[in-house]
Amino acid sequence: MSHAVTASVFPGFAAGAGRVPPDLSIPRPPRVPFVRWIPAARREPAWREALRWSLIGLTASWAAGEATLRLAGL
């Protein structure tokens, strides 16, 4: 944006002057009175993660089988 266009669009604002008109300024975000610390969740046991992935694999395999049967017309 050239200086002439800037001056005509924003009267009283010179490019590089370092000040922004009050109606164009962005207000400060509200101040948060406190920050609540939430501890990280414990890591799940290995058997539970293995069970989850086996169920995901079983479901994907079942869905692929069903899709194959429908595409084959059976």
Jmol script that loads the backbone (N, CA, C; Angstrom):
load data "model"
ATOM      1  N   MET A   1       0.854  -1.164   0.000  1.00  0.00           N
ATOM      2  CA  MET A   1       0.000   0.000   0.000  1.00  0.00           C
ATOM      3  C   MET A   1       0.902   1.229   0.000  1.00  0.00           C
ATOM      4  N   SER A   2       0.654   2.152  -0.890  1.00  0.00           N
ATOM      5  CA  SER A   2       1.507   3.334  -0.965  1.00  0.00           C
ATOM      6  C   SER A   2       1.130   4.329   0.128  1.00  0.00           C
ATOM      7  N   HIS A   3       2.016   5.292   0.347  1.00  0.00           N
ATOM      8  CA  HIS A   3       1.777   6.308   1.390  1.00  0.00           C
ATOM      9  C   HIS A   3       0.541   7.146   1.070  1.00  0.00           C
ATOM     10  N   ALA A   4       0.343   7.449  -0.197  1.00  0.00           N
ATOM     11  CA  ALA A   4      -0.794   8.285  -0.576  1.00  0.00           C
ATOM     12  C   ALA A   4      -2.112   7.553  -0.305  1.00  0.00           C
ATOM     13  N   VAL A   5      -2.145   6.267  -0.618  1.00  0.00           N
ATOM     14  CA  VAL A   5      -3.356   5.490  -0.384  1.00  0.00           C
ATOM     15  C   VAL A   5      -3.591   5.336   1.112  1.00  0.00           C
ATOM     16  N   THR A   6      -2.518   5.082   1.862  1.00  0.00           N
ATOM     17  CA  THR A   6      -2.644   4.929   3.310  1.00  0.00           C
ATOM     18  C   THR A   6      -3.166   6.203   3.945  1.00  0.00           C
ATOM     19  N   ALA A   7      -2.643   7.341   3.508  1.00  0.00           N
ATOM     20  CA  ALA A   7      -3.063   8.615   4.078  1.00  0.00           C
ATOM     21  C   ALA A   7      -4.518   8.922   3.740  1.00  0.00           C
ATOM     22  N   SER A   8      -4.972   8.498   2.547  1.00  0.00           N
ATOM     23  CA  SER A   8      -6.349   8.796   2.189  1.00  0.00           C
ATOM     24  C   SER A   8      -7.326   7.823   2.860  1.00  0.00           C
ATOM     25  N   VAL A   9      -6.900   6.592   3.076  1.00  0.00           N
ATOM     26  CA  VAL A   9      -7.774   5.611   3.705  1.00  0.00           C
ATOM     27  C   VAL A   9      -7.843   5.844   5.211  1.00  0.00           C
ATOM     28  N   PHE A  10      -6.708   6.124   5.817  1.00  0.00           N
ATOM     29  CA  PHE A  10      -6.638   6.359   7.256  1.00  0.00           C
ATOM     30  C   PHE A  10      -6.161   7.785   7.505  1.00  0.00           C
ATOM     31  N   PRO A  11      -7.064   8.760   7.547  1.00  0.00           N
ATOM     32  CA  PRO A  11      -6.623  10.141   7.732  1.00  0.00           C
ATOM     33  C   PRO A  11      -5.917  10.312   9.075  1.00  0.00           C
ATOM     34  N   GLY A  12      -4.851  11.042   9.055  1.00  0.00           N
ATOM     35  CA  GLY A  12      -4.083  11.299  10.265  1.00  0.00           C
ATOM     36  C   GLY A  12      -3.133  10.168  10.613  1.00  0.00           C
ATOM     37  N   PHE A  13      -2.976   9.202   9.725  1.00  0.00           N
ATOM     38  CA  PHE A  13      -2.088   8.072   9.982  1.00  0.00           C
ATOM     39  C   PHE A  13      -1.017   8.049   8.912  1.00  0.00           C
ATOM     40  N   ALA A  14       0.206   8.289   9.297  1.00  0.00           N
ATOM     41  CA  ALA A  14       1.322   8.246   8.358  1.00  0.00           C
ATOM     42  C   ALA A  14       2.003   6.886   8.484  1.00  0.00           C
ATOM     43  N   ALA A  15       2.339   6.287   7.348  1.00  0.00           N
ATOM     44  CA  ALA A  15       2.980   4.972   7.365  1.00  0.00           C
ATOM     45  C   ALA A  15       4.295   5.058   8.118  1.00  0.00           C
ATOM     46  N   GLY A  16       4.515   4.147   9.027  1.00  0.00           N
ATOM     47  CA  GLY A  16       5.756   4.111   9.780  1.00  0.00           C
ATOM     48  C   GLY A  16       5.775   5.057  10.952  1.00  0.00           C
ATOM     49  N   ALA A  17       4.668   5.717  11.269  1.00  0.00           N
ATOM     50  CA  ALA A  17       4.654   6.670  12.373  1.00  0.00           C
ATOM     51  C   ALA A  17       4.698   5.964  13.720  1.00  0.00           C
ATOM     52  N   GLY A  18       4.337   4.680  13.757  1.00  0.00           N
ATOM     53  CA  GLY A  18       4.438   3.924  14.996  1.00  0.00           C
ATOM     54  C   GLY A  18       3.203   4.015  15.879  1.00  0.00           C
ATOM     55  N   ARG A  19       2.178   4.693  15.442  1.00  0.00           N
ATOM     56  CA  ARG A  19       0.971   4.736  16.253  1.00  0.00           C
ATOM     57  C   ARG A  19      -0.224   4.347  15.396  1.00  0.00           C
ATOM     58  N   VAL A  20      -1.178   3.689  16.026  1.00  0.00           N
ATOM     59  CA  VAL A  20      -2.365   3.217  15.336  1.00  0.00           C
ATOM     60  C   VAL A  20      -3.545   4.006  15.873  1.00  0.00           C
ATOM     61  N   PRO A  21      -4.432   4.445  15.010  1.00  0.00           N
ATOM     62  CA  PRO A  21      -5.615   5.156  15.501  1.00  0.00           C
ATOM     63  C   PRO A  21      -6.394   4.273  16.486  1.00  0.00           C
ATOM     64  N   PRO A  22      -6.976   4.877  17.522  1.00  0.00           N
ATOM     65  CA  PRO A  22      -7.665   4.089  18.550  1.00  0.00           C
ATOM     66  C   PRO A  22      -8.788   3.212  18.012  1.00  0.00           C
ATOM     67  N   ASP A  23      -9.477   3.668  16.981  1.00  0.00           N
ATOM     68  CA  ASP A  23     -10.579   2.855  16.460  1.00  0.00           C
ATOM     69  C   ASP A  23     -10.092   1.665  15.643  1.00  0.00           C
ATOM     70  N   LEU A  24      -8.812   1.626  15.262  1.00  0.00           N
ATOM     71  CA  LEU A  24      -8.257   0.502  14.513  1.00  0.00           C
ATOM     72  C   LEU A  24      -7.413  -0.419  15.381  1.00  0.00           C
ATOM     73  N   SER A  25      -7.197  -0.044  16.622  1.00  0.00           N
ATOM     74  CA  SER A  25      -6.338  -0.860  17.471  1.00  0.00           C
ATOM     75  C   SER A  25      -7.075  -2.108  17.942  1.00  0.00           C
ATOM     76  N   ILE A  26      -6.323  -3.156  18.220  1.00  0.00           N
ATOM     77  CA  ILE A  26      -6.876  -4.415  18.710  1.00  0.00           C
ATOM     78  C   ILE A  26      -6.849  -4.370  20.232  1.00  0.00           C
ATOM     79  N   PRO A  27      -7.987  -4.609  20.879  1.00  0.00           N
ATOM     80  CA  PRO A  27      -7.997  -4.539  22.340  1.00  0.00           C
ATOM     81  C   PRO A  27      -7.185  -5.675  22.956  1.00  0.00           C
ATOM     82  N   ARG A  28      -6.685  -5.430  24.164  1.00  0.00           N
ATOM     83  CA  ARG A  28      -5.923  -6.454  24.859  1.00  0.00           C
ATOM     84  C   ARG A  28      -6.858  -7.593  25.268  1.00  0.00           C
ATOM     85  N   PRO A  29      -6.340  -8.812  25.291  1.00  0.00           N
ATOM     86  CA  PRO A  29      -7.191  -9.912  25.746  1.00  0.00           C
ATOM     87  C   PRO A  29      -7.476  -9.773  27.238  1.00  0.00           C
ATOM     88  N   PRO A  30      -8.586 -10.324  27.710  1.00  0.00           N
ATOM     89  CA  PRO A  30      -8.889 -10.213  29.134  1.00  0.00           C
ATOM     90  C   PRO A  30      -7.829 -10.935  29.964  1.00  0.00           C
ATOM     91  N   ARG A  31      -7.561 -10.404  31.106  1.00  0.00           N
ATOM     92  CA  ARG A  31      -6.538 -10.996  31.967  1.00  0.00           C
ATOM     93  C   ARG A  31      -7.131 -12.184  32.714  1.00  0.00           C
ATOM     94  N   VAL A  32      -6.441 -13.285  32.671  1.00  0.00           N
ATOM     95  CA  VAL A  32      -6.891 -14.492  33.348  1.00  0.00           C
ATOM     96  C   VAL A  32      -6.438 -14.406  34.795  1.00  0.00           C
ATOM     97  N   PRO A  33      -7.369 -14.525  35.743  1.00  0.00           N
ATOM     98  CA  PRO A  33      -6.985 -14.356  37.138  1.00  0.00           C
ATOM     99  C   PRO A  33      -6.085 -15.462  37.675  1.00  0.00           C
ATOM    100  N   PHE A  34      -6.249 -16.673  37.190  1.00  0.00           N
ATOM    101  CA  PHE A  34      -5.395 -17.765  37.652  1.00  0.00           C
ATOM    102  C   PHE A  34      -5.299 -18.816  36.558  1.00  0.00           C
ATOM    103  N   VAL A  35      -4.287 -19.633  36.649  1.00  0.00           N
ATOM    104  CA  VAL A  35      -4.111 -20.724  35.701  1.00  0.00           C
ATOM    105  C   VAL A  35      -4.257 -22.024  36.472  1.00  0.00           C
ATOM    106  N   ARG A  36      -5.166 -22.866  36.026  1.00  0.00           N
ATOM    107  CA  ARG A  36      -5.383 -24.131  36.707  1.00  0.00           C
ATOM    108  C   ARG A  36      -4.473 -25.177  36.095  1.00  0.00           C
ATOM    109  N   TRP A  37      -3.693 -25.810  36.934  1.00  0.00           N
ATOM    110  CA  TRP A  37      -2.771 -26.837  36.475  1.00  0.00           C
ATOM    111  C   TRP A  37      -3.463 -28.180  36.558  1.00  0.00           C
ATOM    112  N   ILE A  38      -3.531 -28.870  35.425  1.00  0.00           N
ATOM    113  CA  ILE A  38      -4.127 -30.198  35.384  1.00  0.00           C
ATOM    114  C   ILE A  38      -3.002 -31.184  35.105  1.00  0.00           C
ATOM    115  N   PRO A  39      -2.792 -32.128  36.004  1.00  0.00           N
ATOM    116  CA  PRO A  39      -1.694 -33.080  35.783  1.00  0.00           C
ATOM    117  C   PRO A  39      -1.958 -33.956  34.554  1.00  0.00           C
ATOM    118  N   ALA A  40      -0.897 -34.398  33.940  1.00  0.00           N
ATOM    119  CA  ALA A  40      -1.017 -35.246  32.761  1.00  0.00           C
ATOM    120  C   ALA A  40      -1.639 -36.586  33.149  1.00  0.00           C
ATOM    121  N   ALA A  41      -2.415 -37.130  32.229  1.00  0.00           N
ATOM    122  CA  ALA A  41      -3.042 -38.422  32.495  1.00  0.00           C
ATOM    123  C   ALA A  41      -1.982 -39.513  32.543  1.00  0.00           C
ATOM    124  N   ARG A  42      -2.248 -40.496  33.372  1.00  0.00           N
ATOM    125  CA  ARG A  42      -1.313 -41.615  33.452  1.00  0.00           C
ATOM    126  C   ARG A  42      -1.335 -42.407  32.159  1.00  0.00           C
ATOM    127  N   ARG A  43      -0.209 -42.989  31.832  1.00  0.00           N
ATOM    128  CA  ARG A  43      -0.133 -43.813  30.640  1.00  0.00           C
ATOM    129  C   ARG A  43      -0.887 -45.109  30.893  1.00  0.00           C
ATOM    130  N   GLU A  44      -1.631 -45.543  29.874  1.00  0.00           N
ATOM    131  CA  GLU A  44      -2.400 -46.772  30.011  1.00  0.00           C
ATOM    132  C   GLU A  44      -1.470 -47.973  30.058  1.00  0.00           C
ATOM    133  N   PRO A  45      -1.911 -49.035  30.707  1.00  0.00           N
ATOM    134  CA  PRO A  45      -1.106 -50.258  30.703  1.00  0.00           C
ATOM    135  C   PRO A  45      -0.955 -50.812  29.289  1.00  0.00           C
ATOM    136  N   ALA A  46       0.095 -51.555  29.066  1.00  0.00           N
ATOM    137  CA  ALA A  46       0.380 -52.083  27.729  1.00  0.00           C
ATOM    138  C   ALA A  46      -0.718 -53.027  27.250  1.00  0.00           C
ATOM    139  N   TRP A  47      -1.301 -53.812  28.166  1.00  0.00           N
ATOM    140  CA  TRP A  47      -2.330 -54.767  27.750  1.00  0.00           C
ATOM    141  C   TRP A  47      -3.570 -54.047  27.223  1.00  0.00           C
ATOM    142  N   ARG A  48      -3.892 -52.877  27.809  1.00  0.00           N
ATOM    143  CA  ARG A  48      -5.072 -52.154  27.356  1.00  0.00           C
ATOM    144  C   ARG A  48      -4.844 -51.539  25.979  1.00  0.00           C
ATOM    145  N   GLU A  49      -3.636 -51.014  25.756  1.00  0.00           N
ATOM    146  CA  GLU A  49      -3.315 -50.464  24.440  1.00  0.00           C
ATOM    147  C   GLU A  49      -3.302 -51.563  23.382  1.00  0.00           C
ATOM    148  N   ALA A  50      -2.768 -52.744  23.733  1.00  0.00           N
ATOM    149  CA  ALA A  50      -2.757 -53.876  22.800  1.00  0.00           C
ATOM    150  C   ALA A  50      -4.177 -54.321  22.489  1.00  0.00           C
ATOM    151  N   LEU A  51      -5.044 -54.347  23.505  1.00  0.00           N
ATOM    152  CA  LEU A  51      -6.433 -54.729  23.285  1.00  0.00           C
ATOM    153  C   LEU A  51      -7.129 -53.736  22.363  1.00  0.00           C
ATOM    154  N   ARG A  52      -6.872 -52.447  22.578  1.00  0.00           N
ATOM    155  CA  ARG A  52      -7.486 -51.424  21.732  1.00  0.00           C
ATOM    156  C   ARG A  52      -7.090 -51.614  20.269  1.00  0.00           C
ATOM    157  N   TRP A  53      -5.775 -51.806  20.008  1.00  0.00           N
ATOM    158  CA  TRP A  53      -5.327 -51.963  18.631  1.00  0.00           C
ATOM    159  C   TRP A  53      -5.826 -53.260  18.020  1.00  0.00           C
ATOM    160  N   SER A  54      -5.954 -54.316  18.820  1.00  0.00           N
ATOM    161  CA  SER A  54      -6.480 -55.566  18.267  1.00  0.00           C
ATOM    162  C   SER A  54      -7.945 -55.403  17.886  1.00  0.00           C
ATOM    163  N   LEU A  55      -8.716 -54.659  18.679  1.00  0.00           N
ATOM    164  CA  LEU A  55     -10.113 -54.410  18.333  1.00  0.00           C
ATOM    165  C   LEU A  55     -10.238 -53.538  17.095  1.00  0.00           C
ATOM    166  N   ILE A  56      -9.353 -52.568  16.968  1.00  0.00           N
ATOM    167  CA  ILE A  56      -9.359 -51.726  15.764  1.00  0.00           C
ATOM    168  C   ILE A  56      -9.056 -52.578  14.534  1.00  0.00           C
ATOM    169  N   GLY A  57      -8.057 -53.458  14.646  1.00  0.00           N
ATOM    170  CA  GLY A  57      -7.705 -54.335  13.533  1.00  0.00           C
ATOM    171  C   GLY A  57      -8.822 -55.300  13.199  1.00  0.00           C
ATOM    172  N   LEU A  58      -9.471 -55.879  14.224  1.00  0.00           N
ATOM    173  CA  LEU A  58     -10.573 -56.806  14.009  1.00  0.00           C
ATOM    174  C   LEU A  58     -11.744 -56.114  13.310  1.00  0.00           C
ATOM    175  N   THR A  59     -12.053 -54.898  13.744  1.00  0.00           N
ATOM    176  CA  THR A  59     -13.147 -54.147  13.133  1.00  0.00           C
ATOM    177  C   THR A  59     -12.833 -53.802  11.681  1.00  0.00           C
ATOM    178  N   ALA A  60     -11.599 -53.382  11.416  1.00  0.00           N
ATOM    179  CA  ALA A  60     -11.212 -53.055  10.037  1.00  0.00           C
ATOM    180  C   ALA A  60     -11.270 -54.290   9.154  1.00  0.00           C
ATOM    181  N   SER A  61     -10.834 -55.423   9.682  1.00  0.00           N
ATOM    182  CA  SER A  61     -10.872 -56.667   8.920  1.00  0.00           C
ATOM    183  C   SER A  61     -12.310 -57.080   8.632  1.00  0.00           C
ATOM    184  N   TRP A  62     -13.175 -56.969   9.617  1.00  0.00           N
ATOM    185  CA  TRP A  62     -14.592 -57.311   9.429  1.00  0.00           C
ATOM    186  C   TRP A  62     -15.219 -56.408   8.369  1.00  0.00           C
ATOM    187  N   ALA A  63     -14.943 -55.101   8.452  1.00  0.00           N
ATOM    188  CA  ALA A  63     -15.513 -54.160   7.486  1.00  0.00           C
ATOM    189  C   ALA A  63     -15.008 -54.455   6.075  1.00  0.00           C
ATOM    190  N   ALA A  64     -13.728 -54.795   5.946  1.00  0.00           N
ATOM    191  CA  ALA A  64     -13.182 -55.114   4.623  1.00  0.00           C
ATOM    192  C   ALA A  64     -13.824 -56.382   4.081  1.00  0.00           C
ATOM    193  N   GLY A  65     -14.060 -57.353   4.934  1.00  0.00           N
ATOM    194  CA  GLY A  65     -14.720 -58.582   4.502  1.00  0.00           C
ATOM    195  C   GLY A  65     -16.142 -58.325   4.057  1.00  0.00           C
ATOM    196  N   GLU A  66     -16.874 -57.529   4.814  1.00  0.00           N
ATOM    197  CA  GLU A  66     -18.250 -57.195   4.433  1.00  0.00           C
ATOM    198  C   GLU A  66     -18.286 -56.455   3.098  1.00  0.00           C
ATOM    199  N   ALA A  67     -17.367 -55.522   2.910  1.00  0.00           N
ATOM    200  CA  ALA A  67     -17.321 -54.772   1.652  1.00  0.00           C
ATOM    201  C   ALA A  67     -17.000 -55.701   0.490  1.00  0.00           C
ATOM    202  N   THR A  68     -16.099 -56.645   0.709  1.00  0.00           N
ATOM    203  CA  THR A  68     -15.739 -57.587  -0.343  1.00  0.00           C
ATOM    204  C   THR A  68     -16.928 -58.454  -0.717  1.00  0.00           C
ATOM    205  N   LEU A  69     -17.654 -58.927   0.291  1.00  0.00           N
ATOM    206  CA  LEU A  69     -18.832 -59.755   0.004  1.00  0.00           C
ATOM    207  C   LEU A  69     -19.909 -58.964  -0.748  1.00  0.00           C
ATOM    208  N   ARG A  70     -20.121 -57.712  -0.380  1.00  0.00           N
ATOM    209  CA  ARG A  70     -21.132 -56.913  -1.069  1.00  0.00           C
ATOM    210  C   ARG A  70     -20.718 -56.607  -2.512  1.00  0.00           C
ATOM    211  N   LEU A  71     -19.421 -56.341  -2.702  1.00  0.00           N
ATOM    212  CA  LEU A  71     -18.946 -56.063  -4.063  1.00  0.00           C
ATOM    213  C   LEU A  71     -19.017 -57.312  -4.929  1.00  0.00           C
ATOM    214  N   ALA A  72     -18.838 -58.474  -4.310  1.00  0.00           N
ATOM    215  CA  ALA A  72     -18.901 -59.729  -5.060  1.00  0.00           C
ATOM    216  C   ALA A  72     -20.350 -60.141  -5.321  1.00  0.00           C
ATOM    217  N   GLY A  73     -21.284 -59.475  -4.661  1.00  0.00           N
ATOM    218  CA  GLY A  73     -22.694 -59.760  -4.863  1.00  0.00           C
ATOM    219  C   GLY A  73     -23.190 -60.946  -4.060  1.00  0.00           C
ATOM    220  N   LEU A  74     -22.488 -61.284  -3.013  1.00  0.00           N
ATOM    221  CA  LEU A  74     -22.894 -62.413  -2.167  1.00  0.00           C
ATOM    222  C   LEU A  74     -23.644 -61.977  -0.946  1.00  0.00           C
TER     223      LEU A  74
END
end "model"
wireframe off; spacefill off
backbone 0.3
color backbone group
